[in-house]
C-alpha cells in the first residue's frame, strides 16, 4: 500500500478523487494546465497497484502518437510496464489495428490488407475513373480526400452522401455536385479493394464491422478490455464513438446496451480542435445522459501552468463564447506574473526570450 499512497502524492483534492474512483463511468472535465495527464496516469497506476484492475485488461486511448507515448512513459515512471502483461496506452487506430490483426484469420480467408501507401495517388486515380479527367490538380485531390475522410469518420455511407450533405448544409468539394462526389468516393473504395489496401479510417470501420457481425471475434476483443480510458474525449468522432460503444459491449436496438460500464473519459469542450474533421464535444457533454448514473463527475479547473493574468484573459474569451455555459471557469495556482513590455528589450530576440521565460 505504500506504493499506492506514493502514487497519490501531490494530487489536489479533485485530482485525488478522480484517481481513486476506479469503477463505473467517470467523466473528468480538465481545463488547460489542470494536470489532466498526471491525473489520468495516476488513476491507472493506482488502480493497477492496488489490484483493482488487471493491467493487461486496461486500455487507454488518445488521439496522437506523441500523447500515447507520453502516457506510456509516465506509466512506466509509476512502475507499470507495457506489452502483453501491462497497460496498453495507444491511439484509437493503433489499438484497433492490433485488434484487427488478432481476429482477422477467424473472420476472413483473404490475406490481411496492407495500409495504403499514398492516399492522394489513389484519390487521383478515383477521380479519373469517375470523371475521365486525367489532369487533376493537387488542391482538388486534397479537398476530395478531406471530404472522403469526413464521410468515413462521420459514418456517412456512399449512397446516403447526397442526402446527408444537403441536411448538413455541406458543400461537396472541388466544384463537384453530390452525385459526382459519391461516384468518386465509390471509385476510391474500388481502387483500394483492387489493390488489397485499406486506409487509416478503414481500420476503425473494419473493427466496428467485425464487432457487429462476428460475435465470437467481438467477444474476444471485448474480453481484452476491462477498463477503458479515453483521453481528449471532446475530439471524438462519430466513428470513434461507435467503436468505443462496441468495445464496451454496446448494441441492441437503441445502441445503449453497454455491458461494461468501466469507462473514464477526459476532456475539455473549450479545447475541441478537430471539429473541421467531424469531431464534436457533444459526446463529452452528453456523457452523463449516455452512461449515467456516473460514479464521479469531476471538474479540474485549477490551472497550474499559467499566471492569473493569462487565466483571466482566457476566462474573458470563453465568457464571450456562444456556448459559454459549457466551459469551465479557470483559476490560477501561480503567483502574479510579470508584464512584458517592448521597451524592456533591445531586440526582438531578447523580447521573445523574455516572453518565453
N, C-alpha and C positions, 0 to 999 in steps of 0.2 A: 504493500500500500504506500510505502514511502515514494516509490517511483511515480505512482498515480498522483500523489499530492504535489510532487515537484512539477508535474505537467501543468497543474492548475496555477502554479505560482505566477504572479504578475498580471493575472487577468482581473479586469474590473468586475463589478457585480453582475452586469448584464452579460458580459463575455463568459463569466463563470457559469451563469445559469444556462447559457446556450451549450457550453461544453459538457455539462452534466445532465442534460436532458437527452437521453440516449435512444429512446424507443418512441415509436409513433411519429406522426407527421410534425415537423418543426419548420417554422419559417423564420429566417433571420434577415431583417432589413438592415443593411450595413452601409452607412454613409461613407463618403471619401475619407480615407485616413483613419477609419474606425477600428482597424485591426481585424478585418474580415478573414484574411488567410490565416492569421495567427489563431483566431478563434476556431475556425473550421478544422485546422490540423490538430490543435489541442483536443478538440472534441473527438476526433477519430482516434488519436493516440490514447486518450483517457479511456475510451470505450474498449479498446483492444487490450490495454494493460490490465484493466480491472476484470477482464474476462466476459464483459457484457456482449462483446462482438467477437466473432471469429474473423481474424484478419483476412484470410483467404476468401471470405464472402463479403468483404467491404469494398464497394466500388465508389470512387469519387470521380466525377466527370466535370470538365471545364471546357473552355472554348478555344484555347490556343495551346500549342505545343510548349511555349515558354511557361505559361501558367501551370500546366501539368507538371513540367519539370521542377518548377519551384515548389509545388506541393509535395512531390516525391522527396525533394531534398530536405524539406522541413520535417517530414515524417521520419526520415532516416536520422535526422538530428535528435528526434524524440525517441529513438530506439526501435523504430519499425522499419523492416526491410520490405522491399517489393518482391516481385516474382510470384511463383506459384504458391508460396506459403505466406505471402504478405499482402498488404493492402494494394489494390490496383488504383492508381491515380492516372487518368488518361483523358484525352479529348473524347468527345462523343464518337468521332469517326474511328479512332484507333481502337476504342473499346468494342465498337460494333464490328470492325474488321476482324478482330480476334474471335468474336463470337461466330461470325460468318464462316471463318476457317474451321472452327471446331465442329460445325454441324453439316458442312457442305456435302461431304460424301454420303451422308444419310438422307439427303433430300434431293440430290441431283446427280445423274450419271455423267454429265458433261464435265470437262476439266474446269477447275476453278478459274474464273475470268481474271484477266490482269487489268490493273488500274490504267486508265487511259494516259498515254504519254503526253499528247498535245491536244487539249480540248479545242483550241482555236482552229487547228487544221481540220478536225472532224466537223466543227460547225461550218467552216468554209465549204467543205465537200457537201454538207447537207443543204446549204443554201443553193449551191449549183444544182444539186439533184432535184430540188423542189421548184427552182425558178429557171433553170437552164442558163443562168448568168454565170460567167466564169471569172470576170474581172471584178473581184469583190474587195472593197477597201477595208482596212483594219478596223475602223470605227464601227462599220456595220457588223463585222464579226464580233467585236467586243459587246455591242449592245444586244445582239441576238443571244449571245452566250449568257449575259446577265439576266435576260428575261427567261431563258430556259432554267437557269439556276433558281430564279424566283418561283417559277411554276412548280418546280420539284419540291422545294422546301415549304411551299405553301399548300402542297398536296392538291394541285390543280391538274387533273387528267387532261391529256391532249384533246379529247372530244369535248371537254367542258370549257376549254380555254376561251372561246369566243364569248360564251355566255358570261363567264365569271369576270372577264376583263371589262365587260360593259358594266356589270354590277359593281365592280371595284373602281370604276372610273379610271381604268388603267389603259394607257395608250400603248398599243403594240410598238415594238422598236423599229428603227431604221426606215420608217415610212411604209412598212408592210401593214396590210389590214389583218384582222384577227384570223381569218381563214387561211391566209397565206402563211402567217407565222405558225399556225398549228401544223400546216403541211411541212414547214421547215423543221419544226420540233419532232414530228414523226420521222422525217428523213434522218435526223440526228440519231434517234433511237435505232433506226435500221442500220445506219453506218456503224454504230458501236457493236450491235449484235453480230453483224457480219464479220467483225474483227475479233470477236470474243472478248470485248472490252466492257468495263463499267467505269462510270465517273465517280467523283467523290460522294455525291449525294445518293447515288445508287447503293452505296454501302448501307446507308440507313434504310433506304426503301426496301432492299432485299431482306434485311433482318426483320423489318416490320411484316413483310410478306410471309416469311418463314414462321414467325410467331403467330400470325393469323391463321395459317393454313396447315401447319405441321405440328400437331400437339406434342409429340414426343420431343422434337427438337426444341420447341418452345419451353417445355418443362426442363430440359437440360440447361438451357440458357438461364432461366429463372432460378434454378437451384444454385447457381453460382453467385446470385445477388441476394444477400440477406439484408444489407443496409446500404442505401443509396444516398449519396450526397451530390447535389447539383450546384455548382458554382455559377455565378453570373446568370442567374435564372431570368433576369429581366431581358436577356438577349435570346431566349429560347425561341426557336421557330416552331410552326405547327408540326413539321415533320419530327423534330427532336422531341416535342411534347408528346406526340403519338408514340414514339419509341419508348420514352420514359414510362408511359402508362402501360405499355405492353411488357416492359421489364418487370413492372410491379404486379403483373397479372391482370391488368385492366382488360375488360372486354364486356361481353353482354350487350343487350340491346341499347343501353344508354352510354356505354363506354366507361362506366364508372365502377364496375365490379372489381375493384382493386383488392387483391388478396393480401398483399404485403404493404403495410402502412408505414414501414420504417424508412421514411424518406425525409431528408432535410434539404431545403432549398435556400440559397443565399443570393441576395441581390439588392439592387437599389434602382427603383424606377427612374430616378434622376440621372442614371448613368447608362441608359439604353443607347447603344451606338450602332446596332445592326438593323435599325428599322428600315433602312433602304433596301435590305435584302429579305424583308419579310418577317423579321423578329418583332416582338412586341412585349411590353411589360405587363400586358393583360393577364398572362398566366401567373405571374408573381402576385399581382394584386388580387386575383381571384383564387389564390391557393387555398384559403380557408373554406371557401364555398365548395371547392372540388374535393378536398381531402379532410375537411373538418369532421369532428372536433379535433383541434390541434393540441398536441402535448405541450407546445410552447410557441408563442408568437412574440419574437424579441426584436426590439429596435436598438441598434448600436449607432448612436448619434454623437458620440464624443470623438472629435477629430484630433488625433494625436500628432498629426503631421503638419498642420497649418496654423499660423498665428491667428489671434482673434480678428485682426483686420481683414485677413483673407477670408476667413469663415463668415464674417459679417457681410462682406461683398457677395459671397456665394449665396447666402440666405436671401439677400435682396434680389438677386437674379431669379432664384427659384420662386420667391414670393410673387413675382410678376408673371409667372407661367400660367397658362390657362388651366392646367390640371394641378395647381399648386397644392391642393389638399392631399395629393398622393405622395408628397415629398416630405422627408424628414427635415426638421429644423436643427441644424448642427450647432454644437458648442465646441469651443476650442479648449484643449487641455494645456496649451502652451502659454508662455508669458507674452506680453505685448511685444510686437515686432518693431523693428527699426525701419523708418521710412527711408526709401532710397530716392535720392534726388539727383538729377543730371549734373547739377553744379558741383557735386561732391567728387566727381571723377574727371580726369583729364582726357580720357579716350573712351571710345565705345567698348573696347575690350575690357577696360577696368570697370566700366559701368556694368557690363554683363557679368563679370566676376562677382561684383557686389550683390547683384540681384540673386545670382545662384547661391551665394553664401547665405 
